Amino acid sequence: MRHTIEVNGIKSFAHHGCLPEETAIGGHYLIDVQMETNFSVAAIDDDLSKTIDYVAVNKIVEEEMDIPSKLIEHVGQRIVNRLKSELNGIDFVRVKVTKLSPPINGDVNNVAIIIEE
């Protein structure tokens, strides 16, 4: 059986980017996490310890977003790695990191990376 847990729209203000101004000033980000697992026992027993805790997911994302990086690709991979190593029962994970109002030449709302493992 396959179940999906999503923690979407995690808001973060972080200091990522290749330009010195980006790391100094910071910017706004949205992070979406999707995990496939089997929470059948949790659904029957009403037991948080038998599923993935959303609070733990949010904490991992916040901690990794607090570490400045040049690339959101790097931040996204760190998030994936920690989710897989620290949370039990993840069969598949998808992380999307969206950088709002990126400083690029053009009228662009956002840029995003997606990692699926």
N, C-alpha and C positions, 0 to 999 in steps of 0.2 A: 504494500500500500504506500502511496506517495501523498504526503501532505506538504503544504507550503506555508511558511511564515514570512511575512513581510514587515519590515520597519522602514517606512517611507518618509521622505521629507525631513530628515534630520538636518536641522539648520546649524551652520557653523560659520564663525568668523575666524579666518585663519590667514597665515602669512606664507602662502605658496606662490612660487613664480620664478621665472628666470631673470626678470628685471629687478634691479635693486629696489625700485619704488614699490614693487609688489610685496616684497618681503618686509619692507619698512612700514608701508601703509596698511597692508592686509586687504582682504576682500571677503565677499559672501559666497558661501557654498551650500549646496543641497546634496545630501547623500541618501541613496536608496539601497536597502539590503533585502535580498530575497534568498531564503534558504529552504531547501527541500529536506524533509526529515520524516520520521514516522512518529506522530504524537498520539497514536491510538490509545495507549495506556493512560496518558495524561487526560485525554478526552473522556475516558471512562471513569478514572479515579479522581479527577479534578485535582491533580497533583502537579504543581509547578516543577518539581524536581525531575519529572518524566518528560519534559519538553525543553525548548530553548527559551531562556529568559530574555524578554525584550530589553529589560534594564541592562543586562550584561552586554547585549549587542550595542546599545546606545553608548555605553561607557567605553567600549573598545573603539568605536568610531570617534568619539570625542577625544580620547587620548591620542589617537593617531593623527587626527586633524590638528592637534596642538603642536605637533612636531613639524617645523618648517621644512619644506622640500621644494626643489625647483620644479618638479613635474607632478601633476595630479595622478599620472600613471603610477608613480612611485608610492604615493599615499594610498591609492586604491589597492595596490598589491600588498602593502603592509596590513591594511584592514583585512583583506582576504586571508592572509597568512595567520593573523591572530585569531580570527573567527574560527578557522579550521583547527588551530592548535589548542584553543582554550575552551571551546564549546563542544560538548558531546552530541553525537547524533546527526551531524550535518552530512548529508549525502551529496549535496550540490549547493553552491553558493554563487550568487550574482551580486556584484557591487557596482553601483553607478555613482560616480563623483561628478557633480556639475558645478562648474565655476561660472558664477553670474557676472555679467558685464565685464568680460575679459578685455584687457588693454591691447586690442589688436586693431590694425587699420581696417575699419569697416564698421557697419552698423550691425552688431551681433548681440543677441540677448544672452547667449551662454555657449560654453563649450563643455563637452562631457566625455568621460571615458567609461567603458563598461568592461568588467572582468568577470568571466564565468569559469568556474572550476568545479 
